[in-house]
Amino acid sequence: MDEAPRRPGRAGRAGRFLVFALLAVTGVVIAFGMWRGECLGGSVVASEQACAAAGLPPGVCRMAFVQADKVARSSGPLYNDQARCEERYSACLEARPATGWVPRPAGFCVVPDRSGGVGRLTAVYRVREEGR
């Protein structure tokens, strides 16, 4: 006896819809992240002057770059010696509080908070290109 092909029930259709919705949301999140760059809600800058030129409030820029050295020395990948660090990054700093070397940031992601302070300050690194 031949059976007629079965059509997916509600559970099958709901599962497919859920997978499609999850893929769509993931795509939107990725596209938004690429469009906004690496510093959501702020700007990547290398100095206090560049921070102000990027349109961030001067007080936020001043506060951010007071903290910049501490952030630079306490974040990023830790290397045991300077030469190994500089194989991958163009310049490195002594790490603190850990012992070793960390890459010198190319800049900082400065995100102001609603009260006029620094909401987030993150070091941004650039990997050395081959041969440079």
Solvent accessible surface area in square Angstrom, and as a share of the most:
residue,aa,sasa,rsa
1,M,233,1.04
2,D,144,0.74
3,E,148,0.66
4,A,83,0.64
5,P,128,0.81
6,R,216,0.79
7,R,202,0.74
8,P,65,0.41
9,G,44,0.42
10,R,207,0.76
11,A,89,0.69
12,G,35,0.33
13,R,124,0.45
14,A,61,0.48
15,G,34,0.33
16,R,142,0.52
17,F,140,0.58
18,L,123,0.61
19,V,89,0.51
20,F,139,0.58
21,A,31,0.24
22,L,117,0.58
23,L,119,0.59
24,A,46,0.36
25,V,92,0.53
26,T,63,0.37
27,G,37,0.35
28,V,103,0.59
29,V,96,0.55
30,I,99,0.50
31,A,58,0.45
32,F,99,0.41
33,G,28,0.27
34,M,152,0.68
35,W,193,0.68
36,R,100,0.36
37,G,40,0.39
38,E,104,0.46
39,C,9,0.05
40,L,84,0.42
41,G,45,0.43
42,G,25,0.24
43,S,30,0.19
44,V,54,0.31
45,V,10,0.06
46,A,70,0.54
47,S,40,0.26
48,E,59,0.26
49,Q,138,0.61
50,A,40,0.31
51,C,0,0.00
52,A,45,0.35
53,A,91,0.70
54,A,54,0.42
55,G,64,0.61
56,L,22,0.11
57,P,67,0.42
58,P,86,0.54
59,G,26,0.25
60,V,1,0.01
61,C,1,0.01
62,R,133,0.48
63,M,83,0.37
64,A,0,0.00
65,F,42,0.18
66,V,120,0.69
67,Q,78,0.35
68,A,9,0.07
69,D,75,0.39
70,K,157,0.67
71,V,30,0.17
72,A,5,0.04
73,R,44,0.16
74,S,67,0.43
75,S,38,0.25
76,G,37,0.35
77,P,58,0.36
78,L,91,0.45
79,Y,42,0.16
80,N,142,0.73
81,D,61,0.32
82,Q,72,0.32
83,A,71,0.55
84,R,144,0.53
85,C,0,0.00
86,E,55,0.25
87,E,123,0.55
88,R,123,0.45
89,Y,18,0.07
90,S,86,0.56
91,A,33,0.26
92,C,9,0.05
93,L,14,0.07
94,E,97,0.43
95,A,10,0.08
96,R,135,0.49
97,P,134,0.84
98,A,47,0.36
99,T,132,0.77
100,G,10,0.09
101,W,59,0.21
102,V,4,0.02
103,P,0,0.00
104,R,131,0.48
105,P,17,0.11
106,A,53,0.41
107,G,2,0.02
108,F,17,0.07
109,C,3,0.02
110,V,0,0.00
111,V,23,0.13
112,P,40,0.25
113,D,61,0.31
114,R,249,0.91
115,S,102,0.66
116,G,42,0.40
117,G,12,0.12
118,V,32,0.18
119,G,47,0.46
120,R,108,0.39
121,L,23,0.11
122,T,61,0.35
123,A,12,0.09
124,V,16,0.09
125,Y,52,0.20
126,R,132,0.48
127,V,75,0.43
128,R,81,0.30
129,E,108,0.49
130,E,173,0.78
131,G,86,0.83
132,R,182,0.67
